[in-house]
Amino acid sequence: MRASARRIWGMVYRHLALFRRSWPRVVELMYWPVLQMVVWGFVTAYVAGVQQSTASIAAGALLGGVLLWEVALRSQMGFAITFLEEIWSRNLGHIFVSPLRPWELVAALVGMSAIRMLAGVLPAVLLAWLLYGFGLFSLGPVVVLFFAALMIMGWAVALGVTSMILRHGAGAETLAWSVLFGLAPFSAVFYPVSVLPGWLQPVAYAIPAAHVFEGMRAALLESRIAWGHLGLAFALDLVWLGLGAWLFMAQFRRARERGALLSIGE
C-alpha cells in the first residue's frame, strides 16, 4: 500500500507541478464557476426584484443550484481533462510501462479532480456570499454530503467518458465537456422533479444529482434534512460508480490488447 500511495502521489504531483508553473491554468479553474455564479446572481437579483430581495429564498435556491451543479461538473471535467492531458502529451504509454496499476491511475485522477473542483468552486462560493449575501454553507453540515454525492456522480460519469475515449480515441474527446450538460435538464438543478412530465420523472429519480437538489431545496425552503433523498443519492452513486468502473476496466483491457495505449490521440 505504501508503494501504491507513492505512485498515486507521483501522478498527482506531476499535474500539480503544471499548475505551479502556469498561472493561466489556475485562472481557468476558477473562471467558469465564478462567471456562472455572477451571471446567475444577476439573473436572480433581477427576478427577485433587482436589488431589494437578492438574498431571498428564491434567489438562494437558484444560486445554490448553480454552485452545487458546478461541484458535479468540475469533478467530472477535472477527472476527464486530467486523463486527456496524459493523452495530449503522448504520456499514456509511458505511464503504463511503469508499475502503475489502472486503479492507481483512477485514484490519482480522483485526487486531481477533487483538487480542481475545490479550486474552482470555493472562490465562487465566497463571491456568492460577498456579492449576494448567499452562504451555501449556512445550510449546515449537510452541504458536505451534497458535495460528496455530486463528486461521486461526477467521477462515475468521468469513468464512462474516459472509457469512450479509450474505445474511440480523439473522436470522443468532446464528451469530456458536453456529456454532463446533457443530464442537467433531468437533474432538477433549478426546479423540482415534479415540474417534469410524468414519464420523465422516473428518469430524473435515477440520477443521483436529482436527489441532491431535492434535498437542497428541502434544506433551504423547509429547514429540514431529506435523509431519504440523500440515501438514494449515495445508493445510486454506488451503482453508477460500479458501472463506470466496469466499463473503464473493460475498455482499458481492450485498449491494451489493441496497443491503443501507445497510439491513442494520434
C-alpha positions in Angstrom: 0.0 0.0 0.0 2.9 2.4 0.7 4.3 1.8 -2.8 0.8 2.4 -4.3 0.5 5.6 -2.3 3.8 6.8 -3.7 2.8 6.0 -7.3 -0.6 7.8 -6.8 1.1 10.8 -5.2 3.7 10.8 -8.1 0.8 11.1 -10.6 -0.9 13.8 -8.6 2.3 15.8 -8.1 3.0 15.7 -11.9 -0.2 17.6 -12.5 0.2 19.9 -9.6 3.6 20.9 -11.0 1.9 22.0 -14.2 -0.3 24.4 -12.2 2.7 25.7 -10.2 4.4 26.8 -13.5 1.3 28.1 -15.3 -0.9 30.8 -13.8 -3.4 30.7 -16.7 -4.2 27.1 -15.7 -5.1 28.2 -12.2 -7.2 31.1 -13.5 -9.0 28.7 -15.9 -10.1 26.6 -12.9 -11.9 29.5 -11.3 -13.0 31.3 -14.4 -16.2 29.3 -15.4 -17.6 28.7 -11.9 -17.2 32.3 -11.0 -18.6 33.5 -14.3 -21.6 31.2 -13.9 -22.2 32.4 -10.4 -22.0 36.1 -11.3 -24.4 35.7 -14.3 -26.9 33.7 -12.3 -26.6 36.0 -9.4 -27.6 39.0 -11.6 -30.5 36.9 -13.0 -31.8 36.0 -9.6 -31.4 39.6 -8.4 -33.5 40.8 -11.3 -36.2 38.1 -10.9 -36.4 38.7 -7.1 -36.8 42.5 -7.6 -33.4 43.8 -8.8 -31.7 44.8 -5.6 -34.3 44.7 -2.9 -34.5 40.9 -2.5 -31.3 39.5 -3.7 -31.0 37.3 -0.6 -34.5 35.9 -0.9 -35.2 32.2 -0.7 -36.0 32.1 -4.4 -32.6 33.6 -5.2 -30.9 31.2 -2.8 -32.5 28.2 -4.5 -31.1 29.3 -7.9 -27.7 30.2 -6.6 -27.5 27.1 -4.5 -28.3 25.1 -7.6 -25.7 26.8 -9.7 -22.9 26.3 -7.1 -23.8 22.7 -6.4 -24.1 21.8 -10.1 -20.6 23.2 -10.5 -19.4 20.6 -8.0 -20.6 17.7 -10.2 -19.5 19.4 -13.4 -16.0 20.3 -12.2 -15.5 16.9 -10.6 -16.3 15.2 -13.9 -14.3 17.6 -16.1 -11.4 17.6 -13.7 -11.1 13.8 -13.9 -11.6 13.6 -17.7 -9.3 16.6 -18.6 -6.5 15.3 -16.4 -6.7 12.0 -18.3 -6.8 13.8 -21.6 -3.7 15.7 -20.7 -1.9 12.4 -20.5 -3.1 11.6 -24.0 -2.3 15.1 -25.4 1.3 14.8 -24.0 1.6 11.3 -25.5 2.4 10.0 -22.0 -0.2 7.3 -21.5 2.0 4.5 -22.9 4.9 5.7 -20.7 2.8 5.7 -17.6 1.9 2.0 -18.1 5.5 1.0 -18.8 5.9 1.9 -15.1 4.5 -0.3 -12.3 1.4 1.9 -12.1 -1.8 -0.1 -12.0 -5.1 1.0 -13.6 -6.8 1.6 -10.2 -3.9 3.7 -9.1 -4.3 5.9 -12.2 -8.0 6.2 -11.3 -7.2 7.1 -7.7 -4.8 9.8 -8.9 -7.4 11.2 -11.3 -9.9 11.3 -8.5 -7.4 13.2 -6.3 -6.7 15.7 -9.1 -10.5 16.0 -9.7 -11.1 16.9 -6.1 -8.3 19.5 -6.1 -9.5 21.1 -9.3 -13.1 21.1 -8.1 -12.3 22.8 -4.8 -10.0 25.4 -6.5 -12.8 26.3 -8.9 -15.9 26.1 -6.7 -14.8 27.6 -3.4 -13.9 31.0 -4.9 -17.4 31.1 -6.4 -19.0 30.2 -3.1 -17.0 33.0 -1.4 -18.1 35.5 -4.1 -21.7 34.4 -3.8 -21.6 35.3 -0.1 -19.8 38.6 -0.7 -21.9 39.8 -3.7 -25.3 38.4 -3.0 -25.3 37.5 0.7 -25.9 33.8 -0.1 -23.9 31.5 2.1 -24.0 27.9 0.8 -22.6 26.5 4.0 -25.3 28.2 6.0 -27.4 25.2 5.1 -25.3 23.3 7.7 -23.0 20.3 7.6 -25.4 18.6 5.2 -23.6 20.6 2.5 -20.6 18.3 2.8 -22.9 15.4 2.0 -24.2 17.2 -1.0 -20.7 17.9 -2.2 -19.7 14.2 -1.7 -22.7 12.8 -3.5 -22.2 15.1 -6.5 -18.5 14.5 -6.6 -19.0 10.7 -6.8 -21.6 11.1 -9.5 -19.1 13.3 -11.5 -16.4 10.6 -11.1 -18.8 7.9 -12.3 -19.7 9.9 -15.4 -16.0 10.7 -16.0 -15.1 6.9 -15.9 -17.7 6.5 -18.6 -16.2 9.3 -20.6 -12.6 8.0 -20.3 -13.9 4.6 -21.4 -15.3 6.1 -24.6 -12.0 7.9 -25.2 -10.1 4.6 -24.8 -12.5 3.0 -27.2 -13.0 5.7 -29.8 -9.9 7.9 -29.4 -9.9 11.6 -30.2 -13.4 11.4 -31.7 -14.8 11.1 -28.1 -12.8 13.9 -26.5 -15.7 16.4 -26.8 -17.6 14.2 -24.3 -15.4 15.5 -21.6 -17.0 18.9 -21.9 -20.5 18.0 -23.0 -21.8 14.8 -21.5 -22.9 16.2 -18.1 -24.7 19.2 -19.6 -27.0 16.6 -21.3 -28.0 15.4 -17.8 -28.7 18.9 -16.5 -32.4 19.1 -17.7 -33.2 15.9 -15.9 -31.2 16.6 -12.7 -33.7 19.1 -11.2 -30.9 21.7 -10.7 -33.2 24.8 -10.8 -36.6 23.3 -10.4 -38.2 20.3 -8.6 -38.6 16.9 -10.3 -42.4 17.4 -10.1 -42.1 20.1 -12.8 -41.0 17.4 -15.3 -43.6 15.5 -17.4 -44.7 12.3 -15.6 -42.9 10.0 -18.0 -39.6 11.8 -17.4 -39.8 11.8 -13.6 -38.5 8.2 -13.2 -35.5 9.1 -15.4 -34.8 12.1 -13.1 -35.0 9.9 -10.0 -32.5 7.5 -11.5 -29.9 10.4 -11.5 -28.1 10.9 -8.1 -28.0 14.7 -8.7 -31.8 15.0 -8.7 -32.0 13.7 -5.2 -29.2 16.0 -4.1 -31.1 19.1 -5.4 -34.4 17.9 -4.0 -32.5 17.7 -0.7 -31.0 21.1 -1.1 -34.4 22.7 -1.7 -35.8 20.8 1.4 -32.9 22.3 3.5 -33.4 25.8 2.1 -37.2 26.0 1.9 -38.3 23.8 4.8 -35.2 23.8 7.0 -35.1 20.0 7.2 -32.6 17.3 6.0 -34.2 15.0 3.5 -32.4 11.8 4.5 -34.4 9.7 2.1 -33.2 11.7 -0.9 -29.6 11.7 0.5 -29.7 7.9 1.0 -31.0 7.4 -2.6 -28.3 9.7 -4.0 -25.5 7.7 -2.4 -27.1 4.4 -3.3 -27.4 5.5 -7.0 -23.8 6.8 -6.8 -22.6 3.4 -5.9 -24.5 1.9 -8.8 -23.2 4.5 -11.3 -19.7 4.2 -9.9 -19.7 0.4 -10.3 -21.0 0.6 -13.8 -18.4 3.2 -14.7 -15.5 1.2 -13.2 -16.6 -2.0 -15.0 -16.8 -0.1 -18.3 -13.5 1.6 -17.8 -11.7 -1.7 -17.0 -13.3 -3.4 -19.9 -12.2 -0.7 -22.3 -8.8 -0.4 -20.7 -8.1 -4.2 -21.3 -9.3 -3.9 -24.9 -7.1 -0.8 -25.5 -4.1 -2.6 -24.1 -4.7 -5.6 -26.3 -5.0 -3.4 -29.4 -2.0 -1.4 -28.5 -4.2 1.7 -28.3 -2.5 3.0 -25.2 0.5 3.9 -27.4 -1.4 5.2 -30.4 -4.4 6.9 -28.9 -4.7 10.6 -29.7 -2.6 10.3 -32.9 
